[in-house]
Amino acid sequence: MSAEHVCHRDTRRPARQGGRAASRPESSWPAPDTMTATNRRPDPHRGSEPDRTATDVRTACLLVSARYPEATGAVLGGSAARGRPTPSSDLDITVLLPDHGRRRREVLRYEGRPAEVFLNSRADLRTAFEESRATRRATALFLFADSIVLHDPHGHVGALRREAEALLAAGPDPLTEPERDAQRALLTDLWDDLTDTGPHSDPYEQLAMADKTLREAAHLLTAHHRKWHGAGKWLPRRLSAADPELGRRLLDGHLALARRADPGPLSTSVLDVLNLAGGPLREGYVTSR
């Protein structure tokens, strides 16, 4: 289980927003004065940077108590929860609303920290879980499962975290045959174009082609293994987790192209991905429009 902090009650006045004290029933949402931590799971990727987790938890607790007094639960996710914030990291907070609450996303700054707040009812959050499974990126699942509990007076957050953890462990659904063929056909087309490039190709076009090819190869490889896909900085992390050997060769091939304009290593690795999924697909592929 991830690190879990509980924000304790404090009788201080709530933080001011826009010059006015945010209204909050004194007993409804406890602001932090001290935090307790249980079952903390060490992060193997953490370096020697100062641990800002306690400060981030305190700020997140104050933010939620000041702006969302109606919250029935809240968690802090993302890099702050993993103890790996960068100087520009924001606070990724999921707030559980009463059943009549309006699902929305808010981007704001609180006590000098940027924050991205996802507000959902329990039904909305379960819908987000299903949407994550459909895209195979599982953003909402990871954000909720790998989190620090800030507020859970009714046990709703704990129940939803267990659901998210179970869905993550089960992995995404396998590709259907039409889905697999569509990805094979797309990746084959990209692979052909990439293979045709070389040291004398337009470097901008070649790099753009390599980026697209890497993304689609990563998508197909993670789906083949029924593992979660990622975007941005999460693409190499999820790719390496899904297939350490072939995933690393794809990443190294992309780096070789960027450094030396050599498409060979990436092209070879992409073909290996295609062969895992049934081979390149060109002639005979039919799709309805």
CORVENKA-V78636 format. One line per field, one symbol per residue. phi: phi as a letter, one per 20 degrees, with the letter a starting at -180 (. if undefined). psi: psi as a letter, one per 40 degrees, with the letter a starting at -180 (. if undefined). A space follows every 10 residues. Layout:
phi=???
psi=???
//
This chain:
phi=.fgcddeefb effffecmnc fffbggeecf eedccdcclf efefefeefg fegfffffff ffffffecfe gdracddmff femcfdgdfe eedddedgge fefaccdbcc lndfbddddb ffffffffff ffffemelgf fffefecdfe bbfdnffgff ffffffffff nfffffffff ffffffffff fgffffeagd ffffffffff ffffgfffff fffgeldfeb cmfeffffff ffbgefffff ffffffffec ldegffffff fffgffeong ccfnfcced
psi=iiihihhiii eiiiiihfei hhhhhdedhh ihdiiihifh hiheehaeii hedddddddd dddddddgee heiiihaadd deffiideii hhhhhhiide ihhihhhihh fehiihhhhi iddddddddd ddddeedfdd dddddgihhd hgdeeddddd dddddddddd iiiihidddd dddddddddd dddddeiade ihdddddddd dddddddddd ddddefiiii ibeedddddd ddgddddddd ddddddddde fheddddddd ddddddeeii hchehhii.
//
